[in-house]
Amino acid sequence: MTTAATNKDQGGFRAGGLTAVVDYAVASHARAAAVLVLAALLAFLPGFFQIPPMDRDEARFAQATKQMLETGEYVDIRFQDEVRYKKPVGIYWLQVATVKAAEALGVPRAQTTIAIYRIPSLLGAIGAVLLTYWTALAFVSRRASLLAGLMMATSIMLGVEARLAKTDAMLLLTAVAAMGAMARAYLGERRQAAGLAGWTLPAIFWTALAAGILIKGPLILMFVGLCVAALAACDRSVRWIAALRPVPGVLWLCLLVLPWFFAIVGHSGWSFFAQSVVQDLMSKVISAQEAHGAPPGYYFTLFWVTFWPGATLAAMAVPSVWAARREKGARFLLCWIVPAWIVLELVITKLPHYVLPLYPAVAILIAGVVDPHVLARERWLVRGTGWWFFLPVIVGIGAIVLLVVFGRQLGLFAWPFAAGAMIFGLWAWRLYAADGAEHSLMRAMVASILIAVAIYAVILPSMTTAFPSAALARIVHGADCKPPLVATAGYQEPSLVFLAGTETKMVDGADAAEFLRPGGCRFALVESRHERSFLRRADAIGLRYAQPQRFEGFNYSVGRAVSIAVYRAEGAP
């Protein structure tokens, strides 16, 4: 019979490499930060440069930024001729800065390279990982803080947002910064130990709020405000807010955010607020905007996937967290999570990333009970650690099957990474009893990175039929004429505008034929549903055209196969 001591020795041997990394990292804050940045880069960079623009939000954000660069208009926000007032200007300015920096460094075709527009999201995600570590230090040990940061770095949801040129990774950064500063003000006694007395905490808090407002409007105020309200209800006091210097803080926030708001009001009147607050924000609360409705419980259900691998320990952490609920630290973290989670579950419009700013608090709570080894040991909860193995199996095999069906290739290079993820997930599950939660969690984090390599670096870039815009843009820009002018009938995704050009026309089949009539460097992209009307009008006007190139693929935005012909007037120079 194997003794407990033998189990421990074998467990230490089996997990020695990963444990040594943690031991090295917790020796200093600088080492911890370096390990977290390295882990984040390993998790976020696979596929970052290879995946084409994603429809529809990412492509809309990137195209609006590209138009700012083309026109030199940095106050107004537009997608082609339509105003885009759903979000403030912050993310667009960050993307403008990265594109301009890339152009200054001589990067070719910087304005149509989607990876450059994703850099603010990458930096936001890395910053959020580091700030999770910093925030956790107010509650738990350095080792547990490192685990919390690693849980964020390897979580599936943050891995997705780090690769998309939109607002949510940067919003997460601002939210964690604000909540970390507020936590230190609330805990009070730890402020001096953390070396953040005086004006430093207020500066972090109010600057983060201002940045969050410029990134995504009032959403950050909801997370902070609900937490403050919940703490006030629990404590029957808000005297600790004085440490954040609210009067000069509000003045500083206004100084940062009001100039652009005044500028956009002067440019467009009150239409920005009408669209962003009334049409966008309020419509999400009372109706299912863009068919994204879901019942309460949606985020709870998705949590076990979107926060994997950390989520696997969440159920086992609940008894210990509940027992500590009256402690100031646990109370703050629960007030960070619970009120906002309930509100988001009740809002009609739901998207998976809406709860992302709550995940750092979840990570800290889990890490706090992993560190002293007080996770629940009930058999039915421990069996849940099998999710470390089953998710890589489901995701890895499912992604390879999709590649075979839609990409029409085997994707053999992805197989070793998918298999590695399954093996590490199996080790995490089967060795949990022998090695403990920390070692198994570290193995599951390795599995998360390996599955990210398989999916983002190999499988998605190989599914060329799932990215019609990239294929069509290559055809157009590969022609022997410059600059190409494009009209598209039927297939009208934002990524095509980003890649083919801002002047891309959205038309029907008949108008696509008319578009080709002047000849020259003009292309009509005609989906099969519009091809009959295109050909009928082409015959009526005597249009002569060359044999079209045809793209057969799948439009995931609408969930159907597409067949698109690329027409060009015959004899065009």
N, C-alpha and C positions, 0 to 999 in steps of 0.2 A: 504493500500500500504506500502511496506517495504521501510523505508528510507535508505539513504546511510549510515548514522551513525549506524543504526541497522545492516545493512549488514556487516559493518566493525567489529562490536562487535561480531556478530555470527561467522564471518570468523576467528577472532582471537581466539575465543573459540574452533572452530573446528580444527584449526591448531596449537593450543597452545603447544602441546607436541613437535612437530617438530621444532617450532620456538624457544622454550626454549633450545633445543639442540644447535641451531645456536647461540643464545644469549650467552650461556655458552661457546661455542668454541671460539668466537671472543674476549673474554676477555683477551686472551694472545696467543702468538704464540705456547706455549707448549700445551695449551688446544686444539688449532686448529689442531696441528699435531696429538694429541692423537685421536681426533674425526675422522680425515681423515684415520688414520691407522685402527681404529676400523671399519669404513665403508668399507675400502678396504678388510679387512679380512672377513667381512660378505658377501661381494660380490664375493670374489675370492676363498674362501675355500670350499664352497659346491661342492662336487664331486672331489675335488683335489686329494684325496687319493683313490677314488673308481674307477674312469674311467680308463680302461686299456690303454695300449699304442695305440696311434692313428697313422694310416698310412696316408701319407708315410713320411712326413718330420720329424715329431717328432721321430719316430722310427729310422730313419737313423741317426739323431743327437745322440740319446741316445746310439745306437749300436756303433757308431764311438768312443764315449767316453768310453764305456765299453771295447773296444779293447785297448784303451790307458792304462786302468787299468790292463788289462790282460797281456799286453806285456811290460809295462813300457816305451813305446815309446811315448813321449809327444810332439814331434815336427811334425811328420808325421801324416796325418789324413787318415784313411782307413775305408771302409765298407767291411768286409771280406777281400778278396784279392785285391779289387779295391781301387785306391786312390780316396779320396773325397776332392777335392780342390775347391769346389764352394764358400766356406766361409773361412775366417781366423780362427785362433785357439782359439780366446777369449772365446766363449761360451763353448767349450770343456774343457778348463782349469777350468772354473767356475763349470761345472758339475763334473769334477774330484774332485775338492776341496770338494763339498758337499757330494759326495759318500764316500770319505776318512773320512770326519768328521762323517758321519753316521756309518761307520765301526768302527771308534774309540770309538763311543758311544755304540757299541754292537748291532746295528740294524741288525737283521737277513736278509739274502739274499738281502743285500743293492744293489749289482750290478745288480740285475734283478727287483728291485722295482722302477717303473717308476716315482713315486711321488718324489723320492729323486732327480732325474734328473730335475724335474720341479721346484725345489726350487729357482734356479737363476731367472727363469721367474717370480715367485711369488714376490721375493724381488725386481726385476726390476720394476714390475708393481706398487708395493707399493711405491718404490722410485720415480717413475714417477708421482704418485699422489701428493706426498709431494713436489716435485720440480715444479709441476704445480702451487701449492699454492705459493711457493717461487717466481717463475717467475711472477705470477700475481701481487704480491705486488709492483712490479716496475710500474704497470699501474693503478691499481684500489685499492679500499678500502680493508681492511682486510675481511670484510663480503663477498664482491664479490669474493675475492681470495679463500675463503673457498668454495663458491659455485662452482667455476671453478674446484677446486680439487675434489669436490664431483661428479661433472659431469663426470670427468675422471674415478673416482672409480666405478661408476655405469654404465658406457658405455658398450654396448654389446661387441664391438670389443676388448677392453682391458680385459674384463672378459674372453674372449676366449683365448687371448694370454697369460694371467697369468697362464693358466692351461696347456700350451704346452711347452715341453722341447726343445725350439728352440730359435732363436736370437731376435725376434722382441720386446719383452717386455724390454729386456736389451738395445736394440738400442734406444727405446723410452726414457729410462732414460738418456742415454748419450746425445741424441738430445735436450731434455728439459734443461738439465744442461748447455749445450753449448749456447743455445738460450737465456736462462735466464741471463747468464753472459754477452752475447753480447748485450742484451737489456739494461742492466744497463750501459754498456759502451756507448751505443748510446744515451740514455736519459741524461747521464752526470750529470745533476743537482740533480738527486736522489741518486747518488752514495754515497755521504757522509752520507745522511740520512739513507741509508741502511747499513752503516758500512762496506762497502766492497771496500774501496779504496786500493791503492797501488798494491801489488802483488796478492791479493786474487782472484780478478776477472780473471786476466790472468791465474792463476793456475787452476781455475775451468774450464775455457774455453778450454785451450789446453790439459788438462788431459782428459776432456770429449771427445774432438775430437780424441785423441789417443785411448781411450777405444772404441769409436764407430768404428774406423777403424779396430781394432783387433776383434771386434764383427762381423761386416758385411762389411768390406772393405770400398770403397770410398763413399758409399751412404750418410753418414752423411755430407761429404764434399759438396754433391750436395745441401742438404737442407740449409746449412750455406752459401755456395757460391752464390746460387740464391738469398737469402735474401740480402746479401751484395751488389750484383750487382743491385738489384731492388732499394735499398736505395740510392746507388750511382747515379742511373738514376734520382731518384726523387729529391735528395738534391744537385746533382752536386758536391758532396764532400764526401770523406771518411776519413777526418782527425780524426774522433772519433775512428778509429781503433787503433790509437797510444796508447789509454788507455789499450789495450789488450797486449801491449808489443810484437809485432809480431816477432821480431828477436830472442830474447831468447825463445819466445813461440814455434816457429818452431823448434828450437834446442831441446827443451824439448820434443816436440812431436816425433821427430826423435829418440831421446834417448829411448823413450818408445816403439815405434813400430818396429824399424829397426832390433833389435836383432833376433826376431823370423823370420822376412822376410829373413834375411841373412841365418838363420839356415835352413829354408825350401828350399831356393835356393841351399845351399850346399848339401842338402839331395836329392833333386829331379831335380836340374837344374832349367830351366825356365818353367817347365810344370805346376807349380802352377799358374803362371800368365797367361799362355796360357789357362788354364781351367777356372780360376775364372774371368778373365777380358774378354777374347775373347769369350770363349764358353758359359759362364754363363751370364755375364753382357751385352755384346754387342748383344748376340742372343735374349735377352729379349727386346731389343730396336727395333730390325728390324724384329722379327718374334714372333709367338705365341709359347713360349716354353712350352712343356708338355701340349699342348692343353689348355693353360690358356689365350688365346687371347680374347679381347673384344673391342668394339668400344669406341670412346670418349663419355663421359657422364656416363660411368660405375660407377666411384667413386661418382659422384654427385647423381646418383640414389640410390646407396647403403648407402650413408651417412645417410639417414633418418632412416635406420635400425641400422647400425653399431654404430652410435653415439647416439642412443636412450638411455635415455629419453631427454638428452640435446638438441638433434637435433630438437625437436618439437618446440622450441622457436627460431630456427635459422632464419626462414623466417621473423618473426616479428622483429628480431633484425637488419635486413638489412638496413632499412631506417635510423635508428639512427647511425649505423656504417658508412654508406655512408656520412651522414652529418658531421661526425667527422673525415673524412678521411685525412684532412690536419693537424690534431693534430699529434704530434710526436709519441705518443703511438699507436694510431690507425694505423698510417702509417707503423710503424715497424711490427705490427701484420699482417697487410694485405700483406706486403712484405714477411713475413714468409710463408703465406698461398698461395697466388695467383700464383706466378711464378712456385713453385714446383708442385702445383696442376695441372696447365696447362701441364707441362712436363709429369707428370705421366699419365694424360689422353691421351697424344699423344703416349706414349710408347705402343708397341703392346701387350706385355705380361702384364697381370693385375691380381693381387690377392688382395683381400679386405684389407689386412693389410698394403699394401704399403703406404697408406696415413696416417697411425696412427701417425707419428711424427708431423703432421699438426694439429691434434685434440686439443692439449693444447691451441694453439693460438685461435682456434674457441671457445673453452670453455671460455677463458678470454674475448673475444669480447662479447659473449652472457652475461656473468656474469656482465660485465661492464655496460650494459644497463638494466639488471634486477634490479641491485642495486638502481639506481635512478628512477626506474619505468618509463622509457621512451620507452618501447616497443610499436610498432605500434598497433593501435586499430582497423584497418580496419576489417570489419566483416568477409571477406573471409579469412583473415589470422588467426583471432581468432578461426574460425571453425577448423583450423588445429590442435588445441589442442586435438581434438578427437583422434588423433594418440596415445596419452597417454593411451587411453582405448583400441583401436582396436588392437594395436600390441600385448598386453598380451592375448587378446582373440584369435587372429590368431595363435600365437606361442604356447600358452598353450594348446588349443584344438588340434592343429596340432600335437604337440609332443605326446599327450596322444593317438591320433589315430595311430601314428607310433608305439607306444609301444604295442598297442593292435594287430596291424597287424604283426609286426616283432618280438616283444618280447613275444607275445602270453599270455599276462596278462593284467589286468585292471590298475595296478599301482595306486591303491586307495590312497596310502600315498601321491602321488603327487597332488591329486585333491585339498586338502585344500590350498596348497601353490599357485597353479594356480588360484584358485578362489580368494584368497587374493590379488594376483597381479591384477586381473581384477577389484576387488572392489576399490583398491587404485588408479588404473588407471582411473576408473570412477569418483572417487572423484576429482582427479586432473583435469579432464576435466570439470565436471559439476560445480565445485566451483571456477573455474578460475576467472570468472567475479567478484565474491564476495570477494575472498581472495587475488587475485593478483598472479603474476608469481612465486614469491619465494615460497610461501606456496604450490602451485600446483606442482612446480618442485620437492619439497621435497617429496610430496606424490608419485610422479612418480618414484623417486629414491627408495622408499620403494618397489614399485611394481617391479622394476628391480631386487632388491635383492630377492624378493619372487619368481619371475619367474626363477632366477638362481638356487634357491634351488630345485624347482620342476624339472627342466631339468637336471642339472648337478649332483645333489645329489640323485635323485630318478630315473628319466626316463632313462638317458643314461646308468647308471650301471645296470639297469634291462634288457636292451636290449642285453642279452648275445648272441643271434644269430647273432648280428651285429659285434661281436668280435671273429672271428674264431680262431685267434692266441692264445688268452687267453684260450679258451676251449681246443685246441689241446695241448698246453703246459701242462695243468693240467693232461691230459691223459698220456702224455709221462713221466712227472715227478712223476706221481702217481704210476708208475709201480714198481715192486719189483726188480729193478736192477739199478745200478749206475755205471758210469755215462751214461745216454742215448745218443746214436748217432742217428741223424735224417736226413733223406732225404725227400724232398718234391717234388711232381710232380704236376704241374698245379697251385696250390696255392703257390705263392712265394712272400709274402709280407714281408717288413722289420721287422715288429713287431714280426713275427715268429722267425726270426734270433735272435732278442733281447731276447725273452722269452725262446726259445728252446736251444739256444747255438750258439756261433760264428761258430762252425764247421758244422752247418746245410748245407746240400748239396742241390743245386737247380738242379733238374734232370728232365728227362722225365719218362714216365711209365716204359719202358723197363729197364732203368738204375736203377729205384727204386727197381725192382726185383733183379737185380744184387747186389745192395747195401745190401739186406737182406741175400744173400747167405752165408756169413761167420757166421751167427747166432750171438749169444750174445745179448747185450743190444742195439739192433738196431730197428728203427721204420721207416716205409715208410708211408708218408702221401700222399695219392693218390686221387686227385680230379676226379670226375666221368668221365670227358672228357678224362682222361689218363688211366682209369681203364682197358679198354679192352687191351691196349698194355702191361700193367703191368701183367695181368693174362695170356696173351699169352706167354710172356717171362718167367713167373714163371713156366708154364707147360713145356716149352722147357728145362729148366735147372733142373726140378724136385724139385722145391722149395716147401717145405711144410710150411704152414703158419696157424696160429690160426684164428678163426673167427674174422673178423675185427670189431672194434668199429667204429661207423659212426657219423659224425657231419653234421647236416643240418642247414644252416644259410644263411647269406647274406654278400657279400664282397662289402662294399660301395665304395671302391677305384675304382672298375671297374663297379659298378652298376648292379650286377647280383647275383642271388642265387647260392650257392655252396653246393655241397655234397662231403664230404671228408671222405674217409675210412682210418683208422689207422691200418696198417698191422704190424705184428711181426712174425718172423720165428718161426714155431712150435718147441717146445722143447728147445727153447733158455733158458739159465740159468737165 
